[in-house]
């Protein structure tokens, strides 16, 4: 793309589009297609200022009469959004108003045809915002690439703007809301304020979970009454999220960044460590965000859906997606996969089922980011699952024939490992800034480059000190044990029945582990990976 | 339910207490600001304010000895007038000095040299809006965690000693004593001859920044002094040169015109006779220069404020003027000499020759003698001569450190 920056034009539209950049640091978001340098001062959930904000919102919330508490949450949510940039709030407001009225029109329309027209208009309008801010530049890139392939060299000007906070997530919420009204699952919400809060609710604004209207809106009118145990459990969950994010994920991020930013500088063993580390980092990072989001919402008596269920214990990629980013998987299943299958019900299902799976995950890849690497990542997952479906019978036969004498545990472990490796391979594309980087990383691993040299095994050059490795290993072990136990016994609640000195000691260790071992301080807490979507 | 809330509150108090403890241990507050709060209220007569150029120049011990005043030095590294203004506001909550000397090097900075230095002031154990306002000037709201030392500090767990020792010293330190230097920070080290030459030749850094915004704070500073009946002086100690990336914010301020306009007296230290001995680096004086500067400033304050000066002590302090020093060698045999201007003054000299390592303990030779000594060093390397010099007619001991090297080639 050319270097012309439309932000410098006098056009009002361009000025509105050019969100403020306050300093020249590199963008910390994970949005790889934004060709600008800048930093948005958003209140990331892993920050101290978010804790202060949460405390203030909670205190005021507690003092208000129950009937108006949702109003305060709406105000707080918009303040949260405006803090990043006032224009993000404008986009959210416009999107909210348009989708609210489209919902009402769909609900009130009597004829199916009209309902459909309003539905399509509403979805197209919501998607147009998403397209404009997230995919427009990428589309131009693709168009330029196509022209280049046919021998035409042409650079088009780029729009220099940032992705409004949470746009990808609340766009999907809008679409699910309109579809649910169309399908008669829910009625249109009459109260525009509560609808606005459904989209803007700050704990889930940045990176989900992707909530359904019937699950969330009702809770604004009837939140759970205050319970001391739930309050403490919420706080514990928030601090557990901080621990995961600041002690583990941000540390892993240093190692991953060191290798992925300069893949040619490293050998196969180091690259493999980086890829495995990224697999851990993205899970811990995103699940940490969800812990903080769910904990924060719980303080206000609101339950958000769980988004993870120990995904790396999945025995197939299909099962992985039932355990990973569950709210997204459910959304894709309900609003793309099922309708596609329904549309193809009279055609050859054997052919269309795998095709639909690939389409769904292609959409997922595109949704995650406007870059060829995300598309490949999505396609890979689609292909994995399509092949799983196609080969299911054949694999069962093979299993019966060859697995005599192999215990169920060993079989499960092998399946888990294979699934993990497949997912790790796909993560390479998710993390790489471009295809070239991904290809370099894969090349390094496949050729086992330098593996025979001692220098290839030197992990001290990956940006972490020996103490960091010790802290990481210890923290990951604690994390693993906690997650396994927490699956069966909700430790956020169960721990409150332990002996007072014991539980206080554990709570203090958790809090001060974050303070003393957290990878922040002279650096700001790095943004959550999923905040770029 | 009440019991639960009591438990919660007690837990929160314990957590806050531990958090406060860790913050105190990780504090970056400088000694001057730490000790400031131990001073009895409204007892200071004179306060010297400014950045390191100020607190490494003026010795309250000397000025107070000469003028029978009670003075103190306040400041942070690389500060500009914005920080000085907030420091003055804090000062006035606890003290009502008669005079404030604002060192003009502070006025020459469009911005603080390194923002993190403001914590030398902010961390001095007081949570107040004054400090919070200063914090927010340099760090945005989403970096508010910087306000707390333990959150700002990423502990190097490969070498936790620096943190654990800070923690231990905080826990076991005596809290009541005030450092007798009263905010003054000594530059024992004397600039080497080659760096002195270099400093004199280097041109000053040209800056693209502007000091205009800071004028607002200078005006506020002046107004605040007037409102509190404080006599404000500008003190000037000209540096040798100002250059390098560290001084990219250096924008020389026309303090003379400003002072004339606002009726502020300028107390300028005459450095025309300063030699290499009197400098620590291009922008700071050494302990030798500090003695001379302190004596001069005491004389000027005496003149301006009509304070009586102890003539006998003045003569004793003036004796700490030296015309030259030299270090020379033949092989591993070295000679060191330092020449007082007034050779009739009875000085006693004590020398320690040490290896120039962090603990300086590897090799140490203790010698007493005259202003000239001969000594040998065991092997090539970097060394220092620590010279303690006392005018026998005074209690003041001047300690200077002179670095030198014994090069291997000289052995051939």
HADDOCK unambig.tbl for C-alpha pairs under 7 A between the chains (distance, minus, plus):
assign (segid A and resid 41 and name CA) (segid B and resid 142 and name CA) 6.84 0.50 0.50
assign (segid A and resid 43 and name CA) (segid B and resid 142 and name CA) 6.60 0.50 0.50
assign (segid A and resid 48 and name CA) (segid B and resid 145 and name CA) 5.68 0.50 0.50
assign (segid A and resid 49 and name CA) (segid B and resid 141 and name CA) 6.99 0.50 0.50
assign (segid A and resid 49 and name CA) (segid B and resid 142 and name CA) 5.54 0.50 0.50
assign (segid A and resid 49 and name CA) (segid B and resid 144 and name CA) 6.35 0.50 0.50
assign (segid A and resid 466 and name CA) (segid B and resid 158 and name CA) 6.85 0.50 0.50
assign (segid A and resid 467 and name CA) (segid B and resid 157 and name CA) 5.56 0.50 0.50
assign (segid A and resid 467 and name CA) (segid B and resid 158 and name CA) 5.17 0.50 0.50
assign (segid A and resid 508 and name CA) (segid B and resid 15 and name CA) 6.88 0.50 0.50
assign (segid A and resid 515 and name CA) (segid B and resid 151 and name CA) 6.23 0.50 0.50
assign (segid A and resid 516 and name CA) (segid B and resid 155 and name CA) 6.96 0.50 0.50
assign (segid A and resid 519 and name CA) (segid B and resid 154 and name CA) 6.97 0.50 0.50
assign (segid A and resid 520 and name CA) (segid B and resid 154 and name CA) 6.30 0.50 0.50
assign (segid A and resid 521 and name CA) (segid B and resid 151 and name CA) 5.61 0.50 0.50
assign (segid A and resid 521 and name CA) (segid B and resid 152 and name CA) 4.07 0.50 0.50
assign (segid A and resid 521 and name CA) (segid B and resid 153 and name CA) 4.95 0.50 0.50
assign (segid A and resid 521 and name CA) (segid B and resid 154 and name CA) 4.87 0.50 0.50
assign (segid A and resid 522 and name CA) (segid B and resid 152 and name CA) 5.94 0.50 0.50
assign (segid A and resid 522 and name CA) (segid B and resid 153 and name CA) 6.33 0.50 0.50
assign (segid A and resid 522 and name CA) (segid B and resid 154 and name CA) 6.25 0.50 0.50
